């Protein structure tokens, strides 16, 4: 999927701001998750990708499935997103919304990519280091990428820490090439 972050961020920010003002953060999070689930359905995607359907018709299709599960304001958001031909970015809007929520709650999710499986102790060290650096509660998910050769790459929000052997070897090769 293309990177829709820049387009999705204003929608997510506006929704999160409204949700906090109306004390409905959980409700909006659930609504965005539902909209995303419906938009990601294979059959629905085929209909939403159809050039024969206009934006209003696409919104109506989504609302037929979701109407009884969404508040009038949430339905209006869905209509606005459809009118602006942005239904494809619903997953990114939901993801950005959850990022705003986590930030407000002082939490952050980090992805740790390593060449080899990490032990629980290594994960705990990484969590402690990130907690100290970012001043937030950190939860991590780990993935393996053997092409890193060794070390780790950590992605937490806009922060990327690349301590992989692969990047160190690239840096060395650049330095030697000068």
C-alpha positions in Angstrom: 0.0 0.0 0.0 1.2 3.5 -0.8 2.3 5.7 2.0 -0.8 7.8 2.9 0.5 9.2 6.1 0.6 12.8 5.1 -2.9 12.7 3.7 -4.3 10.8 6.7 -2.7 12.9 9.5 -5.1 15.9 9.3 -8.1 13.7 9.3 -6.8 11.7 12.3 -5.8 14.8 14.2 -9.2 16.4 13.7 -11.0 13.3 14.7 -8.8 12.9 17.8 -9.2 16.5 18.8 -13.0 16.2 18.5 -13.0 12.9 20.4 -11.0 14.4 23.3 -13.3 17.5 23.4 -16.4 15.3 23.6 -14.9 12.6 25.8 -15.5 9.9 23.2 -11.9 8.7 22.5 -12.8 5.0 22.8 -16.0 5.3 20.8 -14.1 7.0 17.9 -11.3 4.5 18.0 -13.8 1.7 17.7 -15.6 3.4 14.9 -12.4 4.0 12.9 -11.5 0.3 13.5 -14.9 -0.8 12.2 -14.7 1.5 9.2 -11.3 0.1 8.4 -12.4 -3.5 8.7 -15.3 -2.9 6.3 -13.1 -0.9 3.9 -10.5 -3.7 4.0 -13.0 -6.5 3.2 -12.2 -8.0 -0.2 -15.7 -7.7 -1.6 -16.1 -4.2 -0.3 -12.7 -3.2 -1.8 -13.8 -4.4 -5.2 -16.9 -2.2 -5.0 -15.0 0.8 -3.7 -12.5 0.4 -6.5 -15.3 0.4 -9.1 -15.2 3.4 -11.4 -18.9 3.0 -12.1 -19.7 4.1 -8.6 -19.6 7.7 -7.5 -18.3 8.9 -4.1 -21.8 9.3 -2.7 -22.7 5.7 -3.7 -19.5 4.4 -2.1 -20.3 6.2 1.1 -23.9 4.8 1.0 -22.5 1.3 0.5 -20.3 1.7 3.6 -23.1 3.2 5.6 -25.5 0.3 4.7 -23.0 -2.0 6.5 -22.1 0.4 9.4 -25.0 2.8 9.9 -26.4 1.2 13.1 -22.9 1.0 14.5 -21.9 4.6 14.0 -23.1 7.8 15.6 -24.4 10.6 13.2 -21.1 12.4 13.5 -19.1 9.2 12.7 -21.4 8.7 9.7 -20.7 12.3 8.6 -17.0 11.6 8.8 -17.4 8.6 6.6 -19.3 10.7 4.1 -16.6 13.4 4.1 -13.9 10.9 3.6 -15.8 9.3 0.7 -16.6 12.7 -0.9 -12.9 13.5 -0.9 -12.1 10.1 -2.4 -10.1 9.1 0.6 -11.7 5.8 1.6 -8.5 4.0 0.8 -6.7 5.9 3.6 -9.1 4.7 6.3 -6.6 2.2 7.7 -3.9 4.9 7.9 -6.4 7.4 9.5 -7.2 4.8 12.2 -3.5 4.1 12.7 -2.7 7.8 13.0 -5.6 8.2 15.4 -4.3 5.5 17.6 -0.8 7.1 17.5 -2.3 10.4 18.7 -4.1 8.6 21.4 -0.9 6.7 22.5 1.0 10.0 22.5 -1.6 11.7 24.7 -1.5 8.7 27.1 2.3 8.8 27.2 2.7 5.5 25.3 4.5 4.5 22.2 4.8 1.3 20.2 8.3 0.5 18.9 9.3 -2.0 16.2 12.6 -3.8 16.8 14.0 -5.5 13.8 17.0 -7.8 14.5 19.1 -10.3 12.6 18.4 -13.0 15.3 15.6 -13.6 17.8 16.0 -11.4 20.9 15.9 -12.8 24.4 13.5 -11.5 27.0 16.4 -9.8 28.7 17.5 -8.0 25.5 14.0 -6.9 24.9 13.8 -5.5 28.5 17.0 -3.6 28.0 15.7 -2.1 24.7 12.4 -1.1 26.4 14.3 0.5 29.3 16.6 2.4 27.0 13.7 3.7 24.8 11.6 4.6 27.9 14.5 6.7 29.2 15.2 8.3 25.8 11.5 9.0 24.8 10.1 9.6 28.3 7.1 7.3 27.5 5.8 3.9 28.3 7.1 1.6 25.5 5.8 -1.6 24.1 7.8 -3.4 21.5 7.1 -5.9 18.7 10.1 -7.8 17.3 10.7 -9.1 13.8 13.6 -10.9 12.3 15.5 -9.7 9.2 18.6 -11.8 8.5 19.9 -9.3 6.0 20.9 -7.0 8.9 23.8 -9.5 9.6 23.8 -8.4 13.3 22.5 -5.7 15.6 19.1 -4.1 15.5 17.0 -1.4 13.9 14.5 0.3 16.2 11.5 2.3 14.9 9.5 4.3 17.4 7.3 6.9 15.9 9.5 9.3 13.9 12.6 8.0 15.7 14.8 5.4 13.9 17.9 4.0 15.6 19.9 1.9 13.2 22.5 -0.2 15.0 22.7 -2.9 12.4 25.9 -4.4 11.0 24.5 -3.8 7.5 24.3 -0.1 8.0 27.7 0.0 9.7 29.2 -1.9 6.8 27.6 0.6 4.3 29.1 3.5 6.3 32.5 1.9 6.3 32.3 1.2 2.5 31.4 4.9 1.9 34.3 6.1 4.1 36.7 3.8 2.4 35.4 4.9 -1.0 36.4 8.5 -0.5 
